[in-house]
């Protein structure tokens, strides 16, 4: 396979990829747990093209947790390498199928995505019915694929030349993918590879250093994203990374008349970034980040973002220097402005110590229920998507309980003390969570431009009551 990758596809494999190429042709079951950026999707695409090219009437079924991961990542890699190869004229590429011109119905690669809303029985049917003398099953981001989907996978490996490839970040320490590496007996049936990002020629050392400095070597985020290891059993982590990741590109319906509003977290220290984050319903949109900016300039950017997004309102953390941003926006009569003191009391001290703790627990519950939709696109020039960065921050925070048994979420100061960067993006989401339940009542539906320019909230701006949003 390695010779095929080099000569037919024109690729230059890394040491990790080269080892996988040498082994894959000799094994029936391969499972690769990996850090970020190692080229696992490139390898998966090479394996698919090798299998399709070296066998007559070969069939390949590829799946992933979401249709977006299949189309934007794996399918994109497949299309790229096929286009660059000497095989380009032999295959036809479609949205969810690649087939050999010799036989469209019997010689193909298909993208099959599960429905997260389906029952376990329905999920188990996703890969059911697949069979053939030459069959390859590829599961991308395998840790996020529902376990019921793996049931028919084993039943499909009945012929001598039937293979399966599992790849991905190991975001959970349970489940089928995890068992292929760590279950005492199951792992013996798998060829297991471990790709640490620090050992990959495809990953810049600066990325690994950044993740080390921002989250700490003992954090689950670093273990998963860099070391390629599963998360540790840590009962003090408020939001498991797998919960937050499940919200990336999550398909949800947003009522058309839902107001769009901004959450603004104001940086307090040199390395921190101020965040201006737009949200509509449960959909989080790509945000803007600013570093080393004074309050007046930041307030100006908030004002500009308000106009750009045609927002209905703005929630600003007014603790500390954030008060200066609120004062400037208030002076310039920005409609729908609310200054929020996240250090104020929660609605129930027996459940939450402060308002910030309450907002974080609300985010935790929404992530667990997979209610959010985080953007899966990447900022210009970056390889980590907006949603991945937000998921990393959500998973970096720990918690304990107060004397009443209420949640006490780790403060930014406490996080810095253990070498972890402030979760500024996540805190901006928390500010928007303050209004989610009552946003339509507070701001109404989408208004006309004429009304948008009027300050119709003279009593609501800079609201001081931390429990008003929870009122019935």
C-alpha positions as CSV (number, residue, x, y, z in Angstrom):
1,X,0.0,0.0,0.0
2,X,2.9,2.4,0.8
3,X,4.2,2.1,-2.8
4,X,0.7,2.8,-4.1
5,X,0.3,5.9,-2.0
6,X,3.7,7.3,-3.1
7,X,3.5,6.4,-6.8
8,X,-0.2,6.4,-7.7
9,X,-1.3,9.3,-5.4
10,X,1.9,11.3,-5.3
11,X,1.8,11.6,-1.5
12,X,4.6,11.9,1.0
13,X,3.5,10.1,4.1
14,X,4.7,11.0,7.6
15,X,6.4,8.3,9.6
16,X,3.1,7.5,11.4
17,X,1.2,7.3,8.1
18,X,3.9,5.2,6.5
19,X,3.8,2.7,9.3
20,X,0.0,2.5,8.9
21,X,0.3,1.9,5.2
22,X,2.7,-1.0,5.7
23,X,0.5,-2.6,8.3
24,X,-3.0,-1.9,6.8
25,X,-2.6,-4.3,3.9
26,X,-1.9,-7.2,6.3
27,X,-4.6,-6.7,8.8
28,X,-8.4,-7.1,9.0
29,X,-9.2,-4.7,11.8
30,X,-7.2,-1.5,12.4
31,X,-7.9,1.2,15.0
32,X,-6.0,4.5,15.2
33,X,-6.3,6.9,18.1
34,X,-4.8,10.2,17.3
35,X,-4.1,13.8,18.3
36,X,-5.1,16.7,16.1
37,X,-3.6,17.4,12.7
38,X,-1.6,14.1,12.2
39,X,-3.2,13.4,8.8
40,X,-5.5,10.6,9.9
41,X,-8.2,11.6,7.3
42,X,-5.5,11.7,4.6
43,X,-4.5,8.2,5.5
44,X,-8.1,7.0,5.5
45,X,-8.6,8.5,2.0
46,X,-5.4,6.7,0.9
47,X,-6.7,3.4,2.3
48,X,-10.0,3.8,0.5
49,X,-8.4,4.6,-2.8
50,X,-5.9,1.8,-2.5
51,X,-8.7,-0.7,-1.6
52,X,-10.9,0.5,-4.5
53,X,-8.1,0.4,-7.0
54,X,-6.5,-3.0,-6.2
55,X,-9.7,-5.1,-6.1
56,X,-12.4,-5.6,-8.7
57,X,-15.9,-4.5,-7.8
58,X,-14.7,-3.3,-4.3
59,X,-17.2,-1.7,-2.0
60,X,-16.3,0.9,0.7
61,X,-18.7,2.4,3.2
62,X,-17.6,5.4,5.2
63,X,-19.4,6.9,8.2
64,X,-18.8,9.6,10.8
65,X,-20.8,11.2,13.6
66,X,-22.3,13.8,11.3
67,X,-22.8,14.3,7.6
68,X,-20.7,17.4,7.7
69,X,-17.6,15.5,9.0
70,X,-18.1,13.1,6.1
71,X,-18.6,15.7,3.3
72,X,-16.3,18.5,4.5
73,X,-13.4,16.4,5.9
74,X,-13.2,12.8,4.6
75,X,-14.9,13.4,1.3
76,X,-12.8,16.5,0.7
77,X,-9.7,14.5,1.3
78,X,-10.8,11.7,-1.0
79,X,-11.7,14.2,-3.8
80,X,-8.3,16.0,-3.4
81,X,-6.2,12.9,-3.6
82,X,-8.2,11.3,-6.4
83,X,-7.9,14.5,-8.4
84,X,-4.1,14.6,-7.9
85,X,-3.6,10.9,-8.7
86,X,-3.1,8.9,-11.9
87,X,-6.5,7.3,-11.2
88,X,-8.6,10.4,-11.7
89,X,-10.1,9.3,-15.1
90,X,-11.3,5.9,-13.6
91,X,-13.7,7.3,-11.0
92,X,-16.7,9.6,-10.8
93,X,-17.1,11.7,-7.7
94,X,-20.6,12.6,-6.5
95,X,-21.9,14.2,-3.3
96,X,-22.2,11.0,-1.3
97,X,-20.8,8.4,-3.7
98,X,-17.6,7.7,-5.7
99,X,-17.9,5.0,-8.3
100,X,-15.7,3.2,-10.8
101,X,-16.8,3.9,-14.4
102,X,-16.7,0.2,-15.1
103,X,-19.6,-0.5,-12.8
104,X,-21.4,2.3,-10.9
105,X,-23.7,-0.2,-9.0
106,X,-21.0,-2.7,-7.9
107,X,-17.8,-0.8,-7.6
108,X,-18.2,2.2,-5.2
109,X,-17.4,4.3,-2.1
110,X,-20.5,5.5,-0.2
111,X,-20.9,8.1,2.6
112,X,-23.4,6.9,5.2
113,X,-24.1,9.2,8.1
114,X,-26.2,8.2,11.2
115,X,-29.1,10.1,12.5
116,X,-28.4,11.2,16.1
117,X,-32.2,11.6,16.7
118,X,-32.9,8.0,15.7
119,X,-33.5,5.2,18.1
120,X,-30.8,2.7,19.0
121,X,-32.5,0.2,16.7
122,X,-32.6,2.7,13.8
123,X,-28.9,3.6,14.4
124,X,-28.0,0.0,14.3
125,X,-29.5,-0.3,10.8
126,X,-27.2,2.4,9.4
127,X,-24.5,0.0,8.3
128,X,-26.8,-3.1,8.1
129,X,-27.0,-5.1,4.9
130,X,-23.4,-4.4,3.7
131,X,-21.6,-7.4,2.2
132,X,-19.3,-8.4,-0.5
133,X,-16.1,-10.3,-1.3
134,X,-14.1,-7.1,-1.2
135,X,-15.6,-4.8,1.5
136,X,-14.0,-2.0,3.5
137,X,-15.7,-0.1,6.3
138,X,-14.2,3.2,7.5
139,X,-15.4,4.9,10.6
140,X,-14.1,8.5,11.0
141,X,-14.1,10.2,14.4
142,X,-15.1,6.8,15.7
143,X,-15.4,8.0,19.4
144,X,-18.4,10.1,18.4
145,X,-20.3,7.4,16.5
146,X,-23.2,5.9,18.4
147,X,-22.2,2.4,19.7
148,X,-25.3,0.7,18.2
149,X,-23.9,1.4,14.7
150,X,-21.0,-0.9,15.4
151,X,-23.2,-4.0,15.9
152,X,-23.7,-4.7,12.1
153,X,-20.1,-3.8,11.5
154,X,-18.9,-7.0,12.9
155,X,-21.5,-9.0,11.0
156,X,-20.2,-7.5,7.8
157,X,-16.6,-8.9,8.2
158,X,-17.5,-12.4,7.2
159,X,-15.4,-12.7,4.1
160,X,-11.6,-13.1,3.9
161,X,-11.1,-9.7,2.2
162,X,-13.4,-7.7,4.5
163,X,-11.7,-4.9,6.4
164,X,-12.5,-2.2,8.9
165,X,-10.6,1.0,9.8
166,X,-11.5,3.1,12.9
167,X,-9.8,6.5,13.2
168,X,-10.3,9.6,15.4
169,X,-9.6,11.6,18.6
170,X,-10.5,9.4,21.5
171,X,-13.0,11.8,23.2
172,X,-14.6,9.2,25.5
173,X,-13.2,6.6,27.8
174,X,-16.0,4.2,27.1
175,X,-17.5,2.7,24.0
176,X,-16.6,0.5,21.1
177,X,-13.7,2.7,19.8
178,X,-12.2,2.8,23.3
179,X,-12.5,-0.9,23.8
180,X,-10.5,-1.6,20.6
181,X,-7.5,-0.1,22.4
182,X,-8.0,-0.8,26.1
183,X,-10.4,-3.7,26.6
184,X,-8.4,-6.7,27.9
185,X,-9.7,-9.2,25.3
186,X,-11.3,-7.1,22.5
187,X,-8.1,-5.2,21.8
188,X,-6.3,-8.4,21.0
189,X,-8.3,-8.7,17.8
190,X,-7.3,-5.3,16.6
191,X,-4.2,-3.7,15.1
192,X,-3.8,-0.7,17.2
193,X,-1.9,2.5,16.4
194,X,-1.4,5.6,18.5
195,X,-0.5,8.9,16.9
196,X,0.7,11.6,19.2
197,X,0.7,15.0,17.6
198,X,4.0,15.8,19.1
199,X,5.6,13.0,17.1
200,X,4.0,14.0,13.8
201,X,5.8,15.9,11.0
202,X,2.4,17.2,10.0
203,X,1.8,19.1,13.2
204,X,3.7,22.3,14.0
205,X,5.4,22.3,17.3
206,X,3.8,25.7,18.1
207,X,0.4,24.1,18.1
208,X,1.4,21.5,20.7
209,X,3.1,24.2,22.8
210,X,0.0,26.4,22.5
211,X,-2.3,23.6,23.7
212,X,0.2,22.8,26.5
213,X,0.2,26.4,27.8
214,X,-3.5,27.0,27.4
215,X,-4.9,23.8,28.9
216,X,-2.1,22.1,30.8
217,X,-0.5,18.7,30.1
218,X,-2.7,17.0,32.7
219,X,-5.9,18.3,31.1
220,X,-8.3,16.1,29.1
221,X,-8.2,18.6,26.3
222,X,-4.4,18.1,25.9
223,X,-4.7,14.4,26.3
224,X,-7.3,14.1,23.5
225,X,-6.2,16.9,21.1
226,X,-2.4,16.4,21.3
227,X,-1.4,13.1,23.0
228,X,-4.1,11.1,21.3
229,X,-5.1,9.6,24.6
230,X,-8.6,9.1,26.1
231,X,-9.8,11.5,28.8
232,X,-9.1,10.6,32.4
233,X,-11.9,9.7,34.8
234,X,-12.2,13.2,36.4
235,X,-15.4,13.9,38.3
236,X,-14.3,17.5,38.7
237,X,-14.6,18.3,35.0
238,X,-17.9,20.2,34.6
239,X,-18.5,19.5,30.8
240,X,-16.9,16.4,29.2
241,X,-15.3,17.2,25.9
242,X,-17.4,14.6,24.1
243,X,-20.6,16.4,25.2
244,X,-19.3,19.7,23.8
245,X,-17.9,18.2,20.6
246,X,-21.3,16.6,19.9
247,X,-22.7,20.1,19.4
248,X,-20.3,21.0,16.6
249,X,-22.4,21.4,13.4
250,X,-25.4,20.0,15.2
251,X,-28.4,20.4,13.0
252,X,-31.1,22.3,14.9
253,X,-34.1,24.4,13.9
254,X,-34.1,28.0,14.8
255,X,-37.4,30.0,14.7
256,X,-37.1,32.7,12.0
257,X,-38.3,35.4,14.4
258,X,-35.8,34.5,17.1
259,X,-33.8,37.6,18.1
260,X,-30.1,37.6,17.4
261,X,-28.0,39.1,20.2
262,X,-24.4,39.4,21.3
263,X,-22.4,38.2,24.3
264,X,-19.3,40.2,25.1
265,X,-16.6,38.9,27.4
266,X,-14.1,41.6,28.2
267,X,-10.4,40.6,28.6
268,X,-8.8,41.6,31.9
269,X,-5.2,40.5,31.3
270,X,-2.6,40.8,28.5
271,X,-2.8,37.3,27.2
272,X,-6.6,37.2,27.4
273,X,-8.8,38.0,24.4
274,X,-12.1,39.9,24.4
275,X,-14.9,38.1,22.6
276,X,-17.9,39.4,20.7
277,X,-20.1,36.4,20.1
278,X,-23.4,36.4,18.2
279,X,-26.2,33.9,19.0
280,X,-29.7,33.2,17.7
281,X,-31.7,30.7,19.6
282,X,-29.4,27.8,20.4
283,X,-27.2,28.5,17.4
284,X,-23.8,30.0,18.2
285,X,-22.2,31.8,15.3
286,X,-18.5,32.6,14.6
287,X,-17.2,35.2,17.0
288,X,-14.7,38.0,16.8
289,X,-11.6,38.0,19.1
290,X,-9.6,41.1,20.2
291,X,-6.4,41.2,22.2
292,X,-4.7,44.1,23.9
293,X,-7.5,46.5,23.2
294,X,-8.7,49.4,25.5
295,X,-12.4,49.6,26.5
296,X,-13.3,52.5,24.1
297,X,-12.0,50.7,21.0
298,X,-13.6,47.5,22.1
299,X,-16.9,49.2,22.7
300,X,-16.6,50.6,19.2
301,X,-16.2,47.1,17.7
302,X,-19.2,46.0,19.7
303,X,-21.2,48.8,18.3
304,X,-20.0,47.9,14.8
305,X,-20.9,44.2,15.3
306,X,-24.3,45.2,16.5
307,X,-25.0,46.9,13.2
308,X,-23.3,44.2,11.1
309,X,-25.4,41.4,12.5
310,X,-28.5,43.5,12.9
311,X,-28.6,42.4,16.5
312,X,-31.5,43.0,18.8
313,X,-29.4,43.3,22.0
314,X,-26.1,42.9,23.7
315,X,-25.1,41.3,27.0
316,X,-21.7,42.5,28.4
317,X,-19.8,41.2,31.4
318,X,-19.6,44.4,33.4
319,X,-17.3,43.1,36.2
320,X,-14.1,45.0,36.4
321,X,-13.0,46.8,33.2
322,X,-16.1,45.5,31.4
323,X,-18.0,48.3,33.1
324,X,-16.1,50.8,30.9
325,X,-17.4,49.1,27.8
326,X,-21.0,49.1,29.2
327,X,-20.7,52.8,30.1
328,X,-19.5,53.8,26.6
329,X,-22.3,51.8,24.9
330,X,-24.8,53.2,27.3
331,X,-23.6,56.8,26.6
332,X,-24.0,56.2,22.9
333,X,-27.5,54.8,23.5
334,X,-27.1,51.3,22.0
335,X,-30.5,49.6,22.0
336,X,-31.0,46.5,24.0
337,X,-27.9,46.9,26.1
338,X,-27.5,44.8,29.3
339,X,-24.6,44.9,31.7
340,X,-24.4,41.7,33.6
341,X,-22.5,41.1,36.9
342,X,-21.7,37.4,36.9
343,X,-20.5,37.7,40.4
344,X,-24.0,38.4,41.7
345,X,-26.0,35.8,43.6
346,X,-27.7,33.0,41.7
347,X,-31.4,32.3,41.7
348,X,-30.9,29.4,44.2
349,X,-27.8,29.2,46.5
350,X,-28.6,25.6,47.2
351,X,-27.9,24.8,43.5
352,X,-25.4,27.5,42.4
353,X,-23.0,29.7,44.3
354,X,-23.1,32.6,41.9
355,X,-24.8,33.7,38.7
356,X,-21.7,32.6,36.7
357,X,-22.0,29.1,38.2
358,X,-25.6,29.0,37.2
359,X,-24.9,30.0,33.7
360,X,-22.1,27.4,33.3
361,X,-24.4,24.6,34.7
362,X,-27.0,25.7,32.1
363,X,-24.4,25.3,29.4
364,X,-23.4,21.9,30.8
365,X,-27.0,20.7,30.6
366,X,-27.5,22.0,27.1
367,X,-24.2,20.3,25.9
368,X,-25.3,17.0,27.6
369,X,-28.7,17.2,25.8
370,X,-26.9,18.2,22.5
371,X,-29.1,21.3,22.2
372,X,-26.5,23.8,20.9
373,X,-25.2,24.2,17.4
374,X,-21.5,25.3,17.4
375,X,-19.9,26.5,14.1
376,X,-17.8,23.8,12.4
377,X,-15.9,26.3,10.1
378,X,-12.3,27.3,10.7
379,X,-11.1,30.9,11.2
380,X,-9.0,32.1,8.2
381,X,-5.6,30.5,8.3
382,X,-6.5,28.1,11.2
383,X,-6.9,24.4,11.3
384,X,-9.0,24.2,14.5
385,X,-12.6,25.1,13.9
386,X,-14.6,27.6,16.0
387,X,-16.6,24.8,17.5
388,X,-13.5,22.8,18.5
389,X,-12.0,25.9,20.2
390,X,-15.3,26.4,22.1
391,X,-15.5,22.8,23.0
392,X,-12.0,22.8,24.3
393,X,-12.7,25.8,26.6
394,X,-16.0,24.3,27.9
395,X,-14.1,21.1,28.8
396,X,-11.3,22.9,30.6
397,X,-13.3,24.1,33.6
398,X,-13.6,22.2,36.9
399,X,-16.1,22.5,39.7
400,X,-16.8,21.8,43.4
401,X,-19.7,22.4,45.8
402,X,-20.4,25.1,48.3
403,X,-21.6,24.5,51.9
404,X,-25.2,24.4,50.6
405,X,-24.4,21.7,48.1
406,X,-24.5,24.2,45.2
407,X,-22.1,24.2,42.2
408,X,-19.0,26.4,42.4
409,X,-17.4,26.6,39.0
410,X,-13.7,27.3,38.8
411,X,-12.9,31.0,38.4
412,X,-10.6,32.4,35.8
413,X,-8.1,33.2,38.5
414,X,-8.1,29.6,39.8
415,X,-7.6,28.4,36.2
416,X,-4.6,30.6,35.7
417,X,-3.1,29.4,39.0
418,X,-3.0,25.9,37.5
419,X,-1.7,27.1,34.2
420,X,-4.9,27.0,32.2
421,X,-6.0,30.0,30.1
422,X,-9.3,31.8,30.7
423,X,-12.3,30.3,28.9
424,X,-13.3,33.7,27.4
425,X,-15.3,32.3,24.5
426,X,-17.3,29.9,26.8
427,X,-18.0,32.8,29.2
428,X,-19.4,34.8,26.3
429,X,-21.8,32.0,25.6
430,X,-22.7,32.0,29.2
431,X,-23.7,35.7,29.0
432,X,-26.0,34.9,26.1
433,X,-27.4,32.0,28.1
434,X,-28.6,34.6,30.6
435,X,-31.3,35.6,28.0
436,X,-32.0,32.5,26.1
437,X,-35.3,31.6,27.9
438,X,-36.7,35.1,27.7
439,X,-34.9,36.6,24.7
440,X,-38.1,37.0,22.6
441,X,-39.9,38.6,25.5
442,X,-37.0,40.9,26.2
443,X,-36.3,42.0,22.7
444,X,-39.2,40.7,20.6
445,X,-38.8,39.2,17.2
446,X,-36.8,40.6,14.4
447,X,-37.7,44.3,14.0
448,X,-37.5,46.6,11.0
449,X,-34.5,48.7,10.4
450,X,-36.5,51.7,11.3
451,X,-37.4,50.4,14.7
452,X,-33.9,48.9,15.3
453,X,-32.4,52.4,15.4
454,X,-34.7,53.4,18.2
455,X,-33.7,52.9,21.8
456,X,-37.0,51.2,22.8
457,X,-35.6,49.8,26.1
458,X,-35.0,52.8,28.3
459,X,-35.8,50.8,31.5
460,X,-34.2,47.5,30.4
461,X,-30.8,48.7,29.4
462,X,-28.1,47.9,32.0
463,X,-30.5,45.7,33.8
464,X,-29.2,45.0,37.4
465,X,-31.6,42.3,38.6
466,X,-29.8,38.9,38.1
467,X,-33.0,36.9,38.4
468,X,-35.3,38.9,36.1
469,X,-34.5,36.7,33.2
470,X,-35.7,33.6,35.1
471,X,-39.1,35.1,36.0
472,X,-42.1,33.3,34.7
